[in-house]
Amino acid sequence: MLEGVNVALGVTGSIAAVKTVELAHELRRRGATVRAVMTGSAQGIVHPWALEFATESDVVTEITGRVEHVELCGTDGWADVFLIAPATANTVGKIAGAVDDTPVTTCATTALGADTPVVIAPAMHEPMYDHPGVLEAIERVESWGVAFVDPRVEEGKAKIATEEAIVCDVARAAGDRPLAGEHVVVTTGATSEAIDPIRVLTNRSSGKMGRAIARACYVRGATVTLVHGVVGPHPIAQGTSIPVGSEIPYAVVRQVESAAEMLEATAEVCATADALVSAAAIGDYTLEASPEKIRSGQELTLEFGPTPKLIDEIRDRHPDLPIVGFKAETSGDDGAMIEAARETLERAGLAFVVANDASVMGSEETAALLVHANDAARYTGSKDGLAAEIAASLAVVLE
């Protein structure tokens, strides 16, 4: 996500500075090169040696005759983006007033003057975050094009955002945004049909592919709505889900369970969408659930009926909406997968179809074919990498 991106990491005197060592590691895991800049207050919480170790680079603790602020964040400077995490109320207010009395605020003024992208992740006590002057300062700095990563307000504190949220907003600020202004709906996960109050009929989808697509679209500038189904059976290390009612940093989440709920939620949000990526593994069958628990130890026959095809229903309701479909197969034969994908593409008038073998469900790696009307391209690698390819192709479609 951050391959080849140079991140200057500004650290200020919030107790959340203790998290910046792991944040630096995460930025580097995502491909970035990181150099740290610290205020004097931050050095009282985290020793510069810790960030030197985490970044494998010297840490700027004062501005000297080497004009480190210009070298890092000036015109043609080293940094592709200046990230301040955590940012105190004091620092935000100083940036809004162009006060340069710490290495971090001096780098911020320099970056803003040089049009270097700036991302700020505030962290402070909640009453400070709610102070009218702080809110006014945030609004003013945002009007200059600075991206703020909203804190998590918990236990009377405006806690620093998650590493995932910060990484996503850094990637969004540092890269091209061909999907800016577009509203992309992504479906993901499995659906689940009740057999009785305890048992369900579902499948093995983990939702990882759809969440990766949502991230990739957000990083490229889109507003994203994620219609998220349940997560199928996987080992506990892989089978984590998004808690009901939760939000994720790159999308607004609509949590659903059944195929009918998936269809209705998707149709509703597609009313304002510019594109749909239908990555969910929607069950093909449903049944009339027993109101009571079905007792074990007896022979049982269940009568199934088909569920509506989501992409066909959405196509009927939204005839001009660009739709990207997914087609999971088990044959392992590329020719058969392309043929099946093209049948779906033509039937529903899709932009393109991603055909993959069902064996990748739940894994971090994938192999897929991006099938267009006249060609097909094979991809093998991580789901994040495939998501980037899908988002790039979608941007071309929306042009």
C-alpha positions in Angstrom: 0.0 0.0 0.0 2.9 2.4 0.7 5.6 0.9 -1.5 8.1 3.6 -2.4 6.5 6.3 -0.2 8.7 8.4 2.0 6.9 9.3 5.3 8.2 12.0 7.7 6.7 11.1 11.0 6.2 14.0 13.4 5.8 13.0 17.1 4.5 15.4 19.7 4.1 15.2 23.5 0.9 13.1 24.0 1.1 9.9 26.0 0.0 8.3 22.7 3.6 8.8 21.6 4.3 5.4 23.2 2.5 3.9 20.2 4.7 5.5 17.5 7.4 2.8 17.6 4.8 0.2 16.5 3.3 2.8 14.0 6.7 3.3 12.4 7.1 -0.5 12.1 3.6 -0.8 10.5 4.3 2.0 8.0 7.5 0.2 7.0 5.7 -3.2 6.8 3.4 -1.6 4.3 6.3 -0.5 2.2 7.1 3.0 3.4 10.5 4.5 4.3 10.2 6.5 7.5 12.1 9.3 9.2 11.0 10.7 12.6 10.9 14.3 13.9 10.2 14.8 17.6 9.3 17.7 19.8 11.1 18.2 23.1 7.9 17.1 25.0 7.7 13.9 22.9 11.3 13.1 23.9 10.2 13.1 27.5 7.8 10.2 26.7 9.7 8.2 24.1 13.4 8.2 23.7 14.7 9.2 20.2 16.7 6.0 20.2 13.5 4.0 20.1 12.3 5.7 16.9 15.8 5.5 15.5 15.6 1.8 16.0 12.1 1.6 14.6 12.9 3.7 11.5 16.5 2.7 11.0 17.2 6.4 10.4 18.5 9.4 12.4 15.8 11.3 14.3 15.4 15.0 14.0 15.2 16.5 17.5 16.1 20.1 16.7 16.4 22.3 13.6 20.0 23.2 13.0 22.0 24.8 10.3 21.3 21.8 8.1 17.7 23.2 7.8 16.2 19.7 8.4 12.7 21.0 7.9 13.4 22.1 4.3 15.4 19.0 3.6 12.5 16.8 4.8 9.3 18.7 3.8 10.3 21.6 1.6 9.9 21.9 -2.2 11.5 18.9 -3.7 12.1 17.6 -0.2 12.6 14.0 0.9 9.1 13.4 2.2 6.1 12.4 0.1 3.9 13.0 3.1 4.3 14.5 6.5 2.4 12.6 9.2 1.9 14.0 12.7 1.0 11.2 15.0 0.1 11.9 17.7 -0.8 15.5 17.5 -1.6 17.4 20.7 -4.1 20.2 20.9 -1.1 22.5 21.4 0.4 21.4 18.1 -2.8 21.7 16.1 -3.3 25.2 17.4 0.2 26.2 16.6 -0.1 24.8 13.0 -3.3 26.8 12.5 -1.5 30.0 13.6 1.7 29.3 11.7 3.7 29.2 15.0 7.1 27.4 14.5 8.7 26.7 17.8 9.3 23.0 17.6 10.8 20.8 14.9 7.3 19.3 14.2 5.5 22.7 13.8 8.4 24.0 11.7 8.2 21.0 9.4 4.4 21.4 9.2 4.6 25.1 8.1 7.3 24.1 5.6 5.2 21.2 4.2 2.1 23.4 3.9 4.0 26.1 2.1 5.6 23.5 -0.3 2.3 21.6 -1.0 3.7 18.5 0.6 0.7 16.4 1.8 0.1 16.6 5.6 -1.8 14.0 7.7 -2.6 14.7 11.3 -3.8 12.1 13.9 -4.9 14.0 17.0 -4.7 12.5 20.5 -5.7 14.3 23.7 -8.3 14.2 26.5 -11.9 14.5 25.3 -12.6 17.9 26.8 -9.5 19.3 25.0 -10.7 17.8 21.7 -14.2 19.5 22.3 -12.7 22.9 23.1 -14.1 25.4 20.6 -10.7 26.8 19.8 -9.3 23.3 19.0 -12.3 22.5 16.8 -11.9 25.8 15.0 -8.2 25.1 14.5 -8.9 21.7 13.1 -11.5 23.1 10.8 -9.1 25.8 9.6 -6.2 23.4 9.0 -8.6 21.0 7.2 -9.6 23.9 4.9 -5.9 24.0 3.7 -6.1 20.4 2.5 -4.7 18.7 5.6 -6.2 15.3 6.3 -7.2 14.5 9.9 -7.5 10.9 11.0 -10.4 11.0 13.5 -9.5 9.9 17.0 -11.3 7.1 18.9 -13.4 8.8 21.6 -13.4 6.4 24.5 -13.2 6.6 28.3 -13.1 10.4 28.3 -10.2 10.5 25.9 -9.8 11.2 22.2 -7.4 8.4 21.6 -5.1 8.2 18.6 -6.7 6.4 15.6 -5.8 2.8 14.9 -2.7 2.0 12.9 -4.9 0.8 10.0 -6.8 4.1 9.9 -3.5 6.1 9.9 -1.9 3.9 7.2 -5.0 4.2 5.0 -5.1 8.0 5.2 -1.3 8.3 4.7 -1.6 6.2 1.5 -4.6 8.2 0.4 -2.7 11.5 0.9 0.5 10.3 -0.7 -0.9 8.7 -3.8 -3.0 9.5 -6.9 -6.7 9.6 -6.3 -8.4 8.6 -9.6 -11.6 7.7 -7.7 -11.9 11.0 -6.0 -15.6 12.1 -5.9 -16.8 8.6 -6.6 -19.1 6.6 -4.2 -18.2 2.9 -4.5 -20.3 0.2 -2.9 -18.5 -3.1 -2.1 -20.2 -6.3 -0.9 -18.2 -8.8 1.0 -18.4 -11.8 3.3 -20.8 -14.7 3.3 -24.6 -14.8 3.7 -26.3 -17.0 6.2 -29.7 -18.6 6.0 -31.4 -19.7 9.3 -32.3 -23.4 9.5 -33.6 -23.0 13.0 -32.8 -20.6 15.9 -29.4 -22.2 16.3 -28.3 -23.7 12.9 -27.5 -21.8 9.7 -26.6 -22.5 6.1 -23.5 -20.5 5.1 -20.2 -20.8 3.2 -16.5 -20.4 3.7 -16.1 -16.7 2.7 -13.9 -14.7 5.1 -14.7 -11.2 3.6 -10.9 -10.5 3.3 -11.1 -9.8 -0.5 -14.0 -7.3 -0.2 -12.4 -5.5 2.7 -9.1 -5.2 0.7 -11.1 -3.8 -2.3 -12.8 -1.3 0.0 -9.4 -0.2 1.3 -8.0 0.1 -2.2 -10.9 2.2 -3.4 -10.6 4.5 -0.3 -6.9 5.0 -0.8 -7.6 6.0 -4.4 -10.0 8.7 -3.2 -13.4 7.1 -3.2 -16.1 7.3 -0.6 -16.8 3.7 0.2 -19.9 1.8 1.6 -19.2 -1.8 2.6 -22.1 -4.2 2.8 -20.6 -6.9 5.0 -22.1 -10.3 5.5 -21.1 -12.9 8.1 -17.8 -14.8 8.1 -17.8 -18.5 7.3 -16.0 -21.3 9.2 -12.2 -20.7 9.5 -9.5 -21.3 12.1 -9.7 -18.7 14.8 -6.6 -16.9 13.5 -8.3 -16.3 10.2 -12.0 -16.1 11.0 -12.2 -12.7 12.6 -15.2 -10.6 11.7 -16.3 -7.0 12.0 -18.4 -6.6 15.1 -22.0 -5.7 14.5 -22.5 -1.9 14.5 -18.8 -1.1 14.2 -17.2 1.2 11.7 -13.9 0.7 9.9 -11.6 3.6 8.9 -12.0 3.3 5.2 -15.7 2.6 4.8 -19.2 3.0 6.2 -20.3 -0.5 7.1 -23.8 -2.0 6.6 -23.8 -5.3 8.5 -26.2 -8.0 7.0 -26.8 -11.7 7.5 -29.1 -13.2 4.9 -29.1 -13.0 1.1 -32.3 -11.0 1.2 -30.8 -8.5 3.7 -27.7 -8.3 1.5 -29.8 -7.5 -1.6 -32.0 -4.9 0.1 -29.0 -3.1 1.8 -27.0 -3.1 -1.5 -30.0 -1.8 -3.5 -30.5 1.0 -1.0 -27.0 2.2 -1.0 -26.6 1.8 -4.7 -29.2 4.6 -5.2 -26.4 7.1 -4.6 -23.5 5.0 -5.9 -21.2 5.5 -8.9 -20.1 1.8 -9.0 -20.7 -1.6 -7.3 -18.1 -4.3 -6.7 -20.0 -7.4 -5.8 -17.4 -9.5 -4.0 -19.7 -11.2 -1.4 -20.2 -15.0 -1.5 -24.0 -14.9 -1.5 -25.7 -18.2 -0.8 -27.7 -19.6 -3.7 -30.3 -21.3 -1.6 -32.6 -20.4 1.3 -35.3 -22.2 3.2 -38.1 -21.7 5.6 -36.6 -21.7 9.1 -38.1 -23.8 11.9 -39.2 -21.6 14.7 -38.0 -24.2 17.2 -34.7 -26.0 17.5 -34.7 -29.1 15.4 -34.0 -32.1 17.6 -31.0 -34.2 16.8 -31.0 -37.9 16.1 -33.7 -37.9 13.5 -33.7 -38.2 9.8 -34.3 -34.8 8.3 -35.2 -33.4 4.9 -34.8 -29.7 4.2 -36.5 -28.0 1.2 -34.4 -25.3 -0.4 -35.4 -22.5 -2.8 -33.2 -20.3 -4.9 -32.1 -16.8 -3.7 -32.3 -13.9 -6.1 -29.1 -13.1 -8.1 -27.9 -9.9 -6.5 -26.1 -8.5 -9.6 -29.2 -9.3 -11.8 -31.5 -7.5 -9.3 -29.2 -4.5 -9.0 -28.9 -4.3 -12.8 -32.7 -4.3 -13.1 -33.0 -1.5 -10.5 -30.0 0.5 -11.6 -29.6 -0.1 -15.4 -26.6 2.3 -15.9 -24.6 1.5 -12.8 -21.1 0.1 -13.5 -20.9 -3.3 -11.7 -17.8 -5.5 -11.1 -18.8 -9.2 -10.5 -17.0 -12.1 -8.9 -17.2 -15.7 -10.1 -15.9 -18.5 -7.8 -15.3 -21.9 -9.4 -13.9 -25.2 -8.3 -12.7 -26.7 -11.7 -9.2 -25.2 -11.6 -9.4 -24.8 -15.4 -8.7 -21.3 -16.6 -10.6 -21.8 -19.8 -13.7 -22.9 -18.0 -13.4 -20.1 -15.5 -13.1 -17.5 -18.3 -16.1 -19.0 -20.1 -18.3 -18.9 -16.9 -17.2 -15.3 -16.2 -18.0 -14.1 -19.7 -21.5 -15.7 -19.5 -22.1 -13.7 -16.3 -20.5 -10.5 -17.7 -22.8 -10.6 -20.8 -26.0 -11.6 -18.9 -25.8 -8.8 -16.4 -23.9 -6.2 -18.5 -21.0 -6.0 -16.1 -17.9 -3.9 -16.4 -15.6 -6.9 -15.8 -15.6 -10.1 -13.8 -13.0 -11.4 -11.3 -12.9 -15.2 -11.6 -11.1 -17.2 -8.9 -10.9 -20.7 -7.6 -12.9 -21.3 -4.4 -9.8 -22.7 -2.7 -8.6 -19.2 -1.9 -11.5 -18.5 0.5 -10.0 -17.4 3.9 -6.4 -17.2 2.7 -4.2 -14.2 2.5 -3.0 -15.1 -1.0 -5.1 -15.5 -4.1 -5.0 -16.4 -7.8 -7.6 -14.8 -10.1 -8.5 -13.8 -13.7 -9.7 -10.3 -14.5 -12.1 -11.1 -17.3 -13.2 -8.2 -19.6 -15.3 -8.5 -22.8 -12.3 -9.0 -25.1 -9.4 -10.1 -22.9 -8.4 -11.7 -19.6 -5.4 -11.1 -17.3 -4.1 -13.5 -14.7 -3.1 -12.3 -11.2 -1.3 -14.3 -8.5 -0.3 -12.8 -5.2 -1.8 -11.1 -2.1 -5.4 -10.1 -1.9 -4.3 -6.5 -1.2 -2.4 -6.7 -4.5 -5.5 -8.0 -6.4 -7.6 -5.3 -4.8 -5.2 -2.6 -6.1 -5.6 -4.1 -9.6 -9.4 -4.1 -9.3 -9.5 -0.5 -8.0 -7.2 0.6 -10.9 -9.4 -1.1 -13.5 -12.5 0.4 -11.9 -11.0 3.9 -12.1 -10.5 3.3 -15.9 -14.1 2.2 -16.2 -15.4 5.3 -14.4 -13.3 7.6 -16.6 
